[in-house]
Amino acid sequence: MLFIDSQMLDTLITSKTRIRLLVKFFINATNAGYLRGLAQEMHENTNAIRKELNNLSEAGYIVREEAESKVMYRANTAHPLFSTLQQLVRKHIGIDSIVERVVERMGEVTRIFLIGDYAKGIDSGKIEIVVEGININEGYLTQLAPKINEEINKEIKFYAMPIFTGGGLLIFENKQVKL
């Protein structure tokens, strides 16, 4: 199993602000933001955010949309590299590795959701995962969390339940398992 070093994207892209913006927009394509809101959320000054938003929008990775006297930014899902960038961001955070580890030993997992900060595109270091399914082995999740914490250098919190009706980002669905 391949675990991507959390520093991988940091060595490829040296701007921390750009990485945080990529996480914001590419972890969940529905995430959007405007300059001041992004600056507050990321605890950065508006000039640093503006510079990176301009770079990303000029490259076509994000789109600018004027709405109610504000300029909103979001991922350009039509860009040919959208899927590649989304996969890269998910690997950087460790989501692919988490899903792989959970699914390989959990039995009848129906769906896995990303909730909390990362579902909103906030790179807080705390990943919250909901594992939905029948007879979920919560003991395994309890043992798995510290191992993944160490491997991807992020705090992991698992929630197991038979049916999840809350909001979040669906990151895995097993259509073969029926509830």
Summary of the structure (lengths in Angstrom):
residues: 179
radius of gyration: 17.2
end to end distance: 28.8
largest distance: 50.9
contacts: 551
relative contact order: 0.16
helix: 44%
strand: 23%
